[in-house]
């Protein structure tokens, strides 16, 4: 796999965003204020949607309502949603690097492992040599880790690559800027499962860029699906290989982009999660 295929690395993803009224990078205002008529239409639309939602939620009121039924056996409606969270605790332990470990030897465990490994592979820690080595050694099978480590070192230390994304030669962010690289899993599914191997797809959104007044690479959002090939080794699920593709990509809302200061503060104040299936 090339560096561009690493989970969370935004190469071809695109989203629609509304730039801030005051450009965080020193430019002129991008768009004038909305008209009062447009604001009124928006408010009325929200109220209509809320009324419709309340009416639907209260429709029928009894246990015979179609919305209240779940059908098992030979019925056409599944008993539970195939994408609903299981409620099973994902792990009891974490590695010294903070990566969840000790996943269950099951389909749910494989899905939880794939989701959490996506977060690690898409983090800023991958740009720090010692932390990257620890991540790869923790989440890859021993054979895969040995074969990938050198290639990842060459890719992540490439002066051209680091310059292109706005980082210093040592992988650090320029003074006054914050490097953002974060993966947020949306869902997982198993496409193959046997006793000691599994293939799990993870659909996720990725935030990537530099937040700061002088940034020429602002934080953007991308969407990907990565298919992980996992094997059961050392009493845990380990990655042996993966393939990444773009999307599915939702239609972007007409929301105003946050300022560089707001984005930096959010990244520093909001921590991540341990993901379970």
C-alpha positions in Angstrom: 0.0 0.0 0.0 1.2 3.6 -0.7 1.1 6.3 1.9 -1.9 7.8 0.1 -3.8 4.7 0.9 -3.3 4.9 4.7 -6.6 5.3 6.5 -7.6 9.0 6.9 -5.1 10.4 4.4 -7.2 12.8 2.2 -6.1 12.6 -1.4 -9.2 12.7 -3.5 -12.2 13.3 -1.1 -14.2 16.5 -1.6 -16.9 18.1 0.5 -19.0 21.3 0.2 -18.4 23.8 2.9 -19.3 27.4 3.6 -16.3 29.5 4.4 -16.3 31.8 7.4 -17.8 35.3 7.2 -14.3 36.4 8.3 -11.6 34.4 6.5 -9.4 32.8 9.2 -6.4 33.1 6.8 -6.5 36.8 6.4 -8.6 37.2 3.3 -11.7 39.2 2.6 -15.2 38.2 3.6 -16.4 35.2 1.5 -20.1 35.8 1.6 -22.5 38.4 2.7 -25.1 37.8 5.5 -28.2 35.8 4.7 -31.3 37.8 3.9 -34.1 37.9 6.5 -36.5 36.2 4.2 -34.1 33.2 3.8 -33.7 33.0 7.6 -37.5 33.0 8.0 -37.9 30.2 5.4 -35.3 28.2 7.3 -37.1 28.7 10.7 -40.5 27.8 9.2 -39.0 24.7 7.6 -37.5 23.5 10.9 -40.8 24.0 12.7 -42.7 22.0 10.0 -40.2 19.2 10.3 -40.4 19.1 14.1 -44.3 19.0 14.0 -44.1 16.2 11.4 -41.6 14.2 13.5 -43.8 14.5 16.7 -46.9 13.5 14.8 -45.1 10.4 13.4 -43.7 9.4 16.8 -47.2 9.5 18.4 -49.0 7.9 15.5 -51.1 4.9 16.5 -50.0 5.0 20.1 -50.3 1.3 20.7 -48.4 -1.9 20.3 -50.1 -2.7 17.0 -48.5 0.3 15.2 -46.3 -0.9 12.4 -43.4 1.2 13.7 -43.6 -0.6 17.0 -43.4 -4.1 15.6 -40.4 -6.2 14.9 -40.8 -9.4 13.0 -38.7 -12.5 13.5 -38.7 -15.9 11.9 -39.9 -15.8 8.3 -41.1 -12.2 8.4 -39.8 -9.6 6.0 -38.7 -7.1 8.7 -35.5 -8.0 10.7 -35.8 -8.3 14.5 -33.2 -5.7 15.1 -31.3 -3.3 12.8 -28.3 -4.8 11.2 -26.3 -1.7 12.0 -27.4 -1.2 15.6 -24.7 -1.2 18.2 -24.5 -4.5 20.1 -23.8 -2.9 23.5 -21.0 -5.3 24.1 -18.0 -3.8 25.9 -15.2 -3.6 23.3 -12.1 -4.1 25.4 -10.8 -4.2 28.9 -7.2 -3.1 28.2 -5.1 -0.7 26.2 -1.5 -0.8 25.1 1.1 1.6 26.5 0.4 3.8 23.4 -3.3 4.1 24.4 -4.5 1.8 21.6 -7.4 -0.5 22.6 -6.3 -4.2 22.6 -7.7 -7.5 23.7 -10.7 -7.7 21.4 -13.2 -10.6 21.6 -12.5 -13.6 19.3 -15.8 -13.0 17.5 -17.3 -11.0 14.6 -18.1 -8.1 17.0 -14.5 -8.1 18.3 -13.2 -8.0 14.7 -15.4 -5.0 13.9 -14.4 -3.2 17.1 -10.7 -3.8 16.3 -11.0 -2.5 12.8 -12.8 0.7 13.9 -10.2 1.4 16.6 -7.3 0.6 14.4 -8.6 3.0 11.8 -8.4 5.8 14.4 -4.8 4.9 15.2 -3.7 4.7 11.6 -5.4 8.1 10.8 -3.9 9.9 13.8 -1.1 12.5 14.1 0.9 9.9 15.9 1.7 8.3 12.6 3.8 11.3 11.8 6.1 10.7 14.8 8.6 7.9 14.2 8.6 6.3 17.7 4.8 6.5 18.0 4.3 5.2 14.4 6.5 2.1 15.2 4.5 1.4 18.3 1.2 1.7 16.4 2.3 -0.6 13.6 3.8 -3.2 16.0 0.6 -3.1 18.1 -2.1 -3.4 15.4 -0.4 -5.4 12.6 0.4 -9.0 12.6 4.2 -9.6 13.2 4.9 -10.5 9.6 2.9 -7.6 8.2 4.5 -5.1 10.7 8.0 -6.2 9.7 7.3 -5.8 6.0 5.6 -2.4 6.3 7.7 -0.6 8.8 10.5 0.5 6.5 8.2 1.6 3.7 6.1 3.7 6.1 9.3 5.3 7.5 10.4 6.3 4.0 6.9 7.7 3.2 6.3 9.6 6.4 9.8 11.1 6.4 9.7 12.2 2.8 10.6 15.9 2.6 8.3 16.4 -0.4 5.4 14.7 1.3 5.7 16.7 4.5 6.1 20.0 2.6 3.0 19.3 0.5 0.9 19.0 3.6 2.5 22.0 5.3 4.6 20.2 8.0 8.2 20.8 9.0 10.8 18.2 8.0 10.5 16.5 11.4 6.8 16.1 11.0 5.8 18.9 13.4 3.5 21.7 12.6 4.8 25.2 11.9 4.9 27.7 14.8 1.4 29.0 15.5 -0.4 26.2 13.7 -2.0 22.9 14.9 -1.8 19.8 12.8 -5.1 17.9 12.6 -5.4 14.3 11.5 -8.4 12.5 13.0 -10.6 9.6 11.8 -14.2 9.2 13.1 -15.7 5.8 12.2 -19.4 5.9 11.2 -20.0 2.2 10.9 -18.6 -1.3 10.2 -19.6 -4.5 8.5 -18.1 -8.0 8.2 -17.8 -9.3 4.6 -15.9 -12.5 5.6 -15.5 -14.3 8.9 -13.9 -17.6 9.9 -12.4 -18.9 13.1 -9.1 -17.0 12.8 -9.5 -14.6 9.9 -12.0 -11.8 9.0 -12.5 -9.0 6.5 -14.1 -5.9 8.0 -15.1 -2.7 6.2 -15.0 0.6 8.1 -16.8 3.6 6.8 -15.5 6.8 8.3 -14.9 10.5 7.9 -11.5 12.1 8.2 -10.4 15.6 9.3 -7.0 16.6 8.0 -5.0 19.8 7.7 -3.4 22.6 9.6 -5.4 25.0 11.7 -3.9 28.4 12.2 -3.9 32.0 10.9 -1.1 31.4 8.5 -2.2 28.0 7.3 -2.3 27.3 3.5 -3.7 23.8 4.1 -6.9 24.4 6.2 -8.6 21.5 7.9 -11.0 19.7 5.5 -13.3 16.7 5.7 -13.1 13.6 3.6 -15.0 10.3 3.5 -13.6 6.8 2.9 -14.3 3.1 3.3 -11.4 0.8 4.2 -11.5 -2.9 4.0 -9.3 -4.6 6.6 -8.0 -8.2 6.4 -7.6 -9.4 9.9 -6.0 -12.5 11.5 -6.2 -13.8 15.1 -2.7 -13.7 16.5 -1.3 -13.3 20.0 -4.8 -13.5 21.4 -6.0 -10.5 19.5 -7.1 -9.3 16.0 -4.3 -8.0 13.9 -4.2 -6.4 10.4 -2.5 -8.2 7.6 -3.6 -5.9 4.8 -6.2 -3.4 3.7 -7.7 -1.6 0.8 -9.1 2.0 0.8 -11.6 3.7 -1.5 -13.5 7.0 -1.5 -17.0 7.4 -0.1 -19.8 7.0 0.3 -19.8 10.8 0.5 -22.9 12.6 1.9 -24.1 15.9 0.4 -22.5 18.8 2.3 -24.8 21.2 4.2 -24.7 24.9 3.7 -22.9 25.5 7.0 -20.4 28.2 7.7 -16.9 26.9 8.2 -15.4 27.7 11.7 -12.5 30.1 12.2 -9.0 28.7 12.6 -9.1 29.5 16.4 -12.4 27.7 16.9 -11.1 24.6 15.0 -7.8 24.6 17.0 -9.7 24.9 20.3 -12.1 22.1 19.3 -9.3 19.7 18.4 -7.5 20.4 21.7 -10.5 20.2 23.9 -12.5 17.3 22.4 -11.0 13.9 22.9 -11.6 10.7 20.9 -13.5 7.5 21.7 -13.0 3.8 22.0 -15.2 2.2 19.4 -17.4 -0.8 19.9 -19.7 -2.8 17.7 
